[in-house]
Amino acid sequence: MQLKENLKIISFFLIFLSIASFFLGYHFDENSAGAGTYDGDFQHIWNNLQIFVNNDISSAINHPDYEDSRTPAAYIIHKLFNPFLENKIYFRRSVFIISLVIPVLFYLCLKQKFIKEDKLLLLLISSTIFLSPYFRTTSYWGLEENYGLIFLLLTVLSLNFFLESNYQNELKLYFVLFLITFFSSLCLYFDQKLIIIPIICLFKIIATKKLIKFKFFSIFSYFIMSLPYFYLILLWGNLIPTSAAENRKLGEELFFGHIGYALTIISFYLLPLLMFKEKNLYGLIKNFLSNNKNYYLISLFFVYLFYLLIFFNFNNQSMIGKGFIHKASVILFDNQILGEIFTYSSFFFSWIIILIFIDRDYKNILIIFYFIVISTIMWPIFQEYFDPLIIILAFTFFNSKLYISYKNTIILFLYLSLFLAGSNIYYINLLN
């Protein structure tokens, strides 16, 4: 009993610490993801925002100086609804306040899914969002990543409500379906890689035992919601504006070398979640190795390794992005051969971690496969594309059964705290 009381006190303290650190980070202009500061990505966002503030929406979308790899949804929302666009400070504050919604929504999603779990533990898990370097940097410096997360979480809440609903009132069900299609479609408009969210939602709706008219309504709603994006594609002649497509090398080639880096980034967030499984780590590894089918999946890595050794020029790749493993390799090894061995070994162990976590569940496999595939068309590939997205997906859309306790939740919190501290130290040293 005394141990449980002590753990509760520790949990309250950690929650307070995460919130306090978040506000302090804003006060001190923290740049834990490397994209902050007034000379960083903020200036790019501010320039685009001024185009929309000083022009009508149609002219702004077609403006020759507008450059962004996302759709203009965020700028349009700010132009229409944000009254704090007169200067940079007020704009940053507005985005900071909007971003505070995400941990709250994440808690509501956890509460909805883990009905019988201790609410304090769910609150502690949701507070780990405050530790994400990319959530923090986006919140502090007016960037765009957090908007997609807001609508992802709203999608989770509305989808689960629909799937678990026994209401006979058809009007309410139609309204909830509209919210699902609306929220999940906005995920795409705020961040194209989140197209997986409406896809998952549509398949879930179709797979339910609800009346077929609800399913047709969903398909029709998604078609209507997609029309503005098809218009943008016709307007730009590409998935993103032409200038951004050129900078991002979109459509020019496939970057198969990014697959390994995507594996390391994804596995980084799944590793502490292995402790949320029913079996301990030893049991998970033993169970994984005891199934002969897993060896076929392991062998896929060696096919990829063969490609890397023959076709991938490790020493001639761009230094931009690629996540923490690439940065660790540069810091730890002056010898390029040792750096290459370290990197490819990290790819392998990351693949094993992912296979253990997804545990041959087809839904989990498809989600991971999706992120692996899109990593091949991304240039550059950044860790921010997956943080804190993977943890949010693991607790919401992934099919894995997770068991929450004080021990594994506190360890997750400390794990992410160390990552935040390391990110701050790295970028302080790099920029100074």
C-alpha positions as CSV (number, residue, x, y, z in Angstrom):
1,M,0.0,0.0,0.0
2,Q,2.8,2.4,0.9
3,L,4.6,1.6,-2.4
4,K,1.4,2.4,-4.4
5,E,1.0,5.7,-2.5
6,N,4.7,6.6,-3.2
7,L,4.2,5.8,-6.9
8,K,1.2,8.1,-7.0
9,I,3.2,10.9,-5.5
10,I,6.0,10.3,-8.1
11,S,3.4,10.3,-10.9
12,F,1.9,13.6,-9.8
13,F,5.4,15.1,-9.6
14,L,6.3,13.8,-13.1
15,I,3.1,15.2,-14.5
16,F,3.8,18.6,-12.9
17,L,7.4,18.4,-14.1
18,S,6.4,17.8,-17.7
19,I,3.9,20.7,-17.8
20,A,6.3,23.0,-16.0
21,S,9.1,22.1,-18.4
22,F,6.8,22.8,-21.4
23,F,6.0,26.3,-20.2
24,L,9.7,27.0,-19.3
25,G,10.7,25.8,-22.7
26,Y,8.5,28.4,-24.3
27,H,9.8,31.1,-22.0
28,F,13.4,30.4,-22.8
29,D,12.8,30.0,-26.6
30,E,13.8,26.3,-26.6
31,N,14.8,24.7,-29.9
32,S,15.0,21.0,-29.1
33,A,14.2,19.9,-32.6
34,G,16.6,22.2,-34.4
35,A,13.9,23.8,-36.5
36,G,13.0,26.6,-34.1
37,T,14.3,30.2,-33.6
38,Y,13.2,33.3,-35.6
39,D,15.9,32.4,-38.2
40,G,14.7,28.8,-38.5
41,D,11.5,27.4,-39.9
42,F,9.5,30.1,-38.2
43,Q,10.6,32.6,-40.8
44,H,9.4,30.3,-43.6
45,I,6.0,29.9,-41.9
46,W,5.7,33.6,-41.2
47,N,6.5,34.5,-44.8
48,N,3.8,32.2,-46.1
49,L,1.3,33.5,-43.5
50,Q,1.9,37.1,-44.6
51,I,1.0,36.0,-48.2
52,F,-2.4,34.8,-46.9
53,V,-3.0,37.7,-44.6
54,N,-2.3,40.2,-47.4
55,N,-4.2,38.4,-50.2
56,D,-7.5,36.7,-50.7
57,I,-7.3,32.9,-50.3
58,S,-7.4,32.1,-54.0
59,S,-4.6,34.5,-54.8
60,A,-2.5,33.3,-51.9
61,I,-2.7,29.7,-53.0
62,N,-1.4,30.7,-56.4
63,H,1.1,33.2,-55.2
64,P,4.6,32.7,-56.7
65,D,6.3,33.2,-53.3
66,Y,4.1,30.6,-51.5
67,E,6.2,27.6,-50.7
68,D,5.2,24.8,-48.4
69,S,5.2,21.0,-48.6
70,R,1.7,20.8,-47.0
71,T,-1.6,22.1,-48.2
72,P,-2.5,25.7,-47.2
73,A,-5.1,24.5,-44.7
74,A,-3.2,25.9,-41.6
75,Y,-2.8,29.3,-43.2
76,I,-6.4,29.5,-44.2
77,I,-7.5,28.6,-40.7
78,H,-5.3,31.2,-39.2
79,K,-6.5,33.8,-41.7
80,L,-10.2,33.1,-41.0
81,F,-10.1,32.5,-37.2
82,N,-6.9,33.6,-35.6
83,P,-7.1,37.3,-34.4
84,F,-3.5,37.3,-33.3
85,L,-1.6,37.7,-36.6
86,E,-0.4,41.2,-36.2
87,N,3.1,40.3,-34.9
88,K,5.3,37.3,-34.4
89,I,5.0,37.2,-30.6
90,Y,1.2,37.1,-30.6
91,F,1.2,34.5,-33.4
92,R,3.6,32.2,-31.5
93,R,1.5,32.5,-28.4
94,S,-1.6,31.6,-30.3
95,V,-0.1,28.4,-31.7
96,F,1.4,27.6,-28.2
97,I,-2.1,27.8,-26.7
98,I,-3.7,25.8,-29.5
99,S,-1.1,23.0,-29.0
100,L,-2.1,22.6,-25.3
101,V,-5.2,20.8,-26.7
102,I,-3.2,17.8,-27.8
103,P,-2.3,16.3,-24.4
104,V,-5.9,16.8,-23.3
105,L,-7.3,15.0,-26.3
106,F,-4.7,12.3,-26.0
107,Y,-5.9,11.7,-22.4
108,L,-9.5,11.5,-23.5
109,C,-8.6,8.9,-26.1
110,L,-6.7,6.9,-23.5
111,K,-9.6,7.2,-21.1
112,Q,-12.0,6.0,-23.8
113,K,-9.9,3.0,-24.7
114,F,-8.5,2.0,-21.3
115,I,-11.7,2.3,-19.4
116,K,-10.7,0.3,-16.3
117,E,-7.2,1.7,-15.9
118,D,-6.1,4.2,-13.3
119,K,-6.9,7.7,-14.5
120,L,-3.7,9.0,-13.0
121,L,-1.6,6.6,-15.1
122,L,-3.5,7.7,-18.2
123,L,-2.8,11.3,-17.3
124,L,0.9,10.5,-16.9
125,I,1.0,8.8,-20.3
126,S,-0.7,11.8,-21.9
127,S,1.8,14.1,-20.3
128,T,4.6,12.4,-22.2
129,I,3.5,14.5,-25.2
130,F,5.0,17.5,-23.4
131,L,8.4,15.7,-23.6
132,S,8.4,15.4,-27.4
133,P,11.0,17.7,-28.9
134,Y,9.0,18.1,-32.1
135,F,5.7,18.8,-30.3
136,R,7.5,21.4,-28.2
137,T,9.3,23.1,-31.1
138,T,6.1,23.2,-33.2
139,S,4.2,24.7,-30.2
140,Y,6.9,27.3,-29.5
141,W,7.7,28.4,-33.0
142,G,4.3,28.5,-34.8
143,L,5.0,25.4,-37.0
144,E,2.3,23.2,-38.6
145,E,2.8,19.6,-37.3
146,N,0.5,19.8,-34.3
147,Y,-2.7,20.6,-36.3
148,G,-2.7,17.1,-37.9
149,L,-2.3,15.6,-34.4
150,I,-5.2,17.5,-33.1
151,F,-7.5,16.2,-35.8
152,L,-6.1,12.7,-35.5
153,L,-7.1,12.6,-31.9
154,L,-10.5,14.0,-32.6
155,T,-10.9,11.3,-35.2
156,V,-10.0,8.6,-32.7
157,L,-12.7,9.9,-30.2
158,S,-15.4,10.1,-32.9
159,L,-14.5,6.8,-34.5
160,N,-14.5,4.9,-31.2
161,F,-17.8,6.5,-30.3
162,F,-19.3,5.3,-33.5
163,L,-17.9,1.7,-33.3
164,E,-19.1,1.3,-29.7
165,S,-22.4,3.1,-30.1
166,N,-25.7,1.3,-29.7
167,Y,-27.9,4.3,-30.4
168,Q,-30.9,3.7,-32.5
169,N,-31.1,7.4,-33.4
170,E,-29.9,7.3,-37.0
171,L,-29.5,11.1,-37.2
172,K,-26.9,11.0,-34.4
173,L,-25.1,8.2,-36.2
174,Y,-25.0,10.1,-39.4
175,F,-23.7,13.1,-37.6
176,V,-20.9,11.1,-35.9
177,L,-20.0,9.6,-39.3
178,F,-19.8,13.1,-40.7
179,L,-17.4,14.1,-37.9
180,I,-15.2,11.0,-38.5
181,T,-14.9,11.8,-42.2
182,F,-14.4,15.5,-41.6
183,F,-11.8,15.1,-38.9
184,S,-9.9,12.3,-40.6
185,S,-9.9,14.2,-43.9
186,L,-8.5,17.3,-42.2
187,C,-5.6,15.0,-41.0
188,L,-4.6,14.7,-44.7
189,Y,-5.0,18.5,-45.3
190,F,-2.8,19.4,-42.4
191,D,-0.2,16.6,-43.1
192,Q,-0.3,14.5,-46.2
193,K,1.4,11.5,-44.6
194,L,-1.7,11.2,-42.3
195,I,-3.7,9.9,-45.3
196,I,-3.4,6.6,-43.5
197,I,-5.9,7.9,-40.9
198,P,-9.0,8.3,-43.2
199,I,-8.0,5.0,-44.9
200,I,-8.0,3.2,-41.5
201,C,-11.3,4.8,-40.6
202,L,-13.0,3.9,-43.9
203,F,-12.0,0.2,-43.5
204,K,-13.1,0.2,-39.9
205,I,-16.5,1.6,-40.8
206,I,-16.9,-0.8,-43.7
207,A,-16.0,-3.8,-41.5
208,T,-18.6,-3.0,-38.9
209,K,-22.0,-4.6,-38.7
210,K,-23.8,-1.3,-39.1
211,L,-26.3,-0.9,-41.8
212,I,-24.9,-0.6,-45.3
213,K,-26.4,2.8,-45.8
214,F,-24.0,4.2,-43.2
215,K,-21.1,2.7,-45.1
216,F,-22.2,4.3,-48.4
217,F,-22.7,7.6,-46.6
218,S,-19.1,7.4,-45.4
219,I,-17.7,6.6,-48.9
220,F,-19.7,9.5,-50.3
221,S,-18.5,11.8,-47.5
222,Y,-14.9,10.9,-48.1
223,F,-15.3,11.6,-51.8
224,I,-16.7,15.1,-51.1
225,M,-14.0,15.8,-48.6
226,S,-11.3,14.8,-51.2
227,L,-12.4,17.2,-53.9
228,P,-10.5,20.3,-52.6
229,Y,-7.3,18.3,-52.6
230,F,-7.9,17.1,-56.1
231,Y,-8.4,20.7,-57.0
232,L,-5.0,21.6,-55.4
233,I,-3.3,18.8,-57.3
234,L,-4.7,20.1,-60.6
235,L,-3.7,23.6,-59.7
236,W,-0.1,22.7,-58.7
237,G,0.4,19.8,-61.1
238,N,1.7,17.9,-58.2
239,L,0.9,16.6,-54.7
240,I,2.5,19.8,-53.3
241,P,3.3,23.2,-54.7
242,T,5.9,23.0,-57.5
243,S,8.6,25.0,-55.7
244,A,8.3,22.7,-52.6
245,A,8.2,19.6,-54.8
246,E,11.5,20.6,-56.4
247,N,13.2,21.2,-53.0
248,R,11.8,17.9,-51.7
249,K,12.8,16.0,-54.8
250,L,9.2,14.6,-54.9
251,G,8.7,12.3,-57.8
252,E,12.3,12.4,-58.9
253,E,13.5,9.1,-57.3
254,L,12.9,6.5,-54.6
255,F,15.1,6.8,-51.6
256,F,15.4,3.1,-50.5
257,G,18.2,4.1,-48.1
258,H,15.6,5.9,-46.0
259,I,13.9,2.6,-45.1
260,G,16.6,1.7,-42.6
261,Y,16.5,5.2,-41.0
262,A,12.7,5.0,-40.8
263,L,13.0,1.6,-39.0
264,T,15.4,3.1,-36.4
265,I,13.1,6.1,-35.7
266,I,9.9,4.0,-35.5
267,S,11.6,1.4,-33.2
268,F,12.9,4.1,-31.0
269,Y,9.3,4.8,-29.9
270,L,8.2,1.2,-29.9
271,L,11.1,0.0,-27.7
272,P,9.8,1.3,-24.4
273,L,6.3,0.1,-25.3
274,L,7.5,-3.5,-25.3
275,M,7.2,-3.2,-21.5
276,F,3.5,-2.6,-21.9
277,K,3.1,-6.1,-23.4
278,E,1.7,-8.9,-21.3
279,K,5.0,-10.8,-21.2
280,N,8.3,-9.5,-20.1
281,L,11.1,-8.7,-22.5
282,Y,12.6,-12.2,-22.2
283,G,9.3,-13.8,-22.8
284,L,8.6,-11.7,-25.8
285,I,12.0,-12.5,-27.4
286,K,11.5,-16.2,-26.6
287,N,8.0,-16.3,-28.1
288,F,9.2,-14.4,-31.1
289,L,12.1,-16.8,-31.8
290,S,10.0,-19.9,-31.2
291,N,7.8,-19.1,-34.2
292,N,9.5,-20.2,-37.4
293,K,7.4,-17.8,-39.6
294,N,9.3,-14.9,-38.0
295,Y,12.5,-16.1,-39.5
296,Y,11.1,-15.3,-43.0
297,L,10.4,-11.8,-41.8
298,I,13.9,-11.5,-40.4
299,S,15.3,-12.7,-43.7
300,L,13.7,-9.7,-45.4
301,F,16.2,-7.5,-43.7
302,F,19.2,-9.4,-45.3
303,V,17.6,-8.8,-48.7
304,Y,17.6,-5.1,-47.9
305,L,21.1,-5.3,-46.5
306,F,22.3,-6.8,-49.8
307,Y,20.7,-3.8,-51.6
308,L,22.5,-1.4,-49.3
309,L,25.9,-3.0,-49.7
310,I,25.6,-3.2,-53.5
311,F,23.7,-0.1,-54.5
312,F,23.7,2.4,-51.6
313,N,26.6,4.8,-51.3
314,F,26.8,5.2,-47.5
315,N,29.6,7.7,-47.6
316,N,28.0,10.0,-50.2
317,Q,24.6,10.5,-48.7
318,S,23.2,13.8,-47.5
319,M,23.9,14.8,-43.9
320,I,20.4,16.3,-43.5
321,G,17.9,14.5,-41.3
322,K,17.8,10.7,-40.8
323,G,17.1,10.8,-37.1
324,F,19.0,10.0,-34.0
325,I,21.0,7.0,-35.3
326,H,22.5,9.0,-38.1
327,K,23.5,11.7,-35.6
328,A,24.9,9.2,-33.2
329,S,26.9,7.6,-35.9
330,V,28.5,10.9,-36.9
331,I,29.3,11.8,-33.2
332,L,30.7,8.4,-32.2
333,F,32.7,7.3,-35.3
334,D,35.3,9.2,-37.3
335,N,35.9,6.0,-39.2
336,Q,33.3,5.7,-41.9
337,I,33.5,1.9,-42.0
338,L,32.7,1.7,-38.3
339,G,29.9,4.2,-38.8
340,E,28.5,2.1,-41.6
341,I,28.6,-1.1,-39.5
342,F,27.0,0.7,-36.5
343,T,24.2,2.1,-38.8
344,Y,23.4,-1.2,-40.5
345,S,23.4,-3.0,-37.2
346,S,21.0,-0.5,-35.8
347,F,18.8,-1.1,-38.9
348,F,18.7,-4.8,-38.1
349,F,18.0,-4.5,-34.3
350,S,15.3,-1.9,-35.1
351,W,13.6,-4.3,-37.5
352,I,13.6,-7.0,-34.8
353,I,12.1,-4.6,-32.2
354,I,9.3,-3.7,-34.7
355,L,8.6,-7.3,-35.5
356,I,8.4,-8.2,-31.8
357,F,6.0,-5.3,-31.1
358,I,3.6,-5.8,-34.1
359,D,3.5,-9.6,-33.3
360,R,2.3,-10.6,-36.7
361,D,-0.9,-8.6,-36.4
362,Y,-2.0,-7.7,-39.9
363,K,-3.3,-4.2,-39.0
364,N,-0.1,-3.3,-37.2
365,I,1.9,-4.7,-40.2
366,L,0.0,-2.6,-42.6
367,I,0.5,0.6,-40.6
368,I,4.3,0.0,-40.3
369,F,4.5,-1.0,-44.0
370,Y,2.8,2.3,-44.9
371,F,5.4,4.3,-43.1
372,I,8.2,2.3,-44.6
373,V,6.8,2.9,-48.1
374,I,6.3,6.6,-47.7
375,S,9.9,6.9,-46.3
376,T,11.1,6.0,-49.8
377,I,9.5,9.2,-51.3
378,M,10.5,11.6,-48.5
379,W,13.5,13.8,-48.9
380,P,14.9,14.5,-46.5
381,I,13.5,12.2,-43.8
382,F,13.3,13.7,-40.4
383,Q,12.6,12.2,-36.9
384,E,9.9,14.9,-36.5
385,Y,7.8,13.0,-39.0
386,F,7.3,10.2,-36.5
387,D,7.4,12.0,-33.1
388,P,5.1,11.9,-31.2
389,L,3.0,10.3,-33.9
390,I,4.2,6.7,-33.4
391,I,3.4,6.7,-29.6
392,I,0.0,8.2,-30.3
393,L,-0.8,5.6,-32.9
394,A,0.5,2.8,-30.7
395,F,-2.0,3.7,-28.0
396,T,-4.9,4.4,-30.3
397,F,-4.9,2.8,-33.8
398,F,-2.4,-0.1,-33.3
399,N,-4.1,-3.4,-32.5
400,S,-1.6,-4.4,-29.8
401,K,-2.9,-5.2,-26.4
402,L,-1.1,-2.9,-23.9
403,Y,-1.1,-3.4,-20.1
404,I,-0.5,-0.2,-18.2
405,S,1.2,-0.1,-14.8
406,Y,3.1,2.5,-12.7
407,K,6.4,0.8,-13.5
408,N,6.2,0.8,-17.3
409,T,4.5,4.2,-17.4
410,I,7.2,5.9,-15.3
411,I,9.9,4.2,-17.3
412,L,8.4,5.5,-20.5
413,F,8.3,9.0,-19.0
414,L,12.0,8.8,-18.0
415,Y,13.0,7.3,-21.4
416,L,11.3,10.2,-23.3
417,S,12.8,12.7,-20.8
418,L,16.3,11.5,-21.6
419,F,15.6,11.9,-25.3
420,L,14.4,15.5,-24.7
421,A,17.5,16.3,-22.7
422,G,19.7,14.8,-25.3
423,S,18.0,16.7,-28.1
424,N,18.4,20.0,-26.3
425,I,22.1,19.3,-25.6
426,Y,22.8,18.2,-29.2
427,Y,21.2,21.4,-30.7
428,I,22.6,23.7,-28.2
429,N,26.1,22.4,-29.0
430,L,25.4,22.3,-32.7
431,L,24.0,25.9,-33.0
432,N,26.6,27.4,-30.7
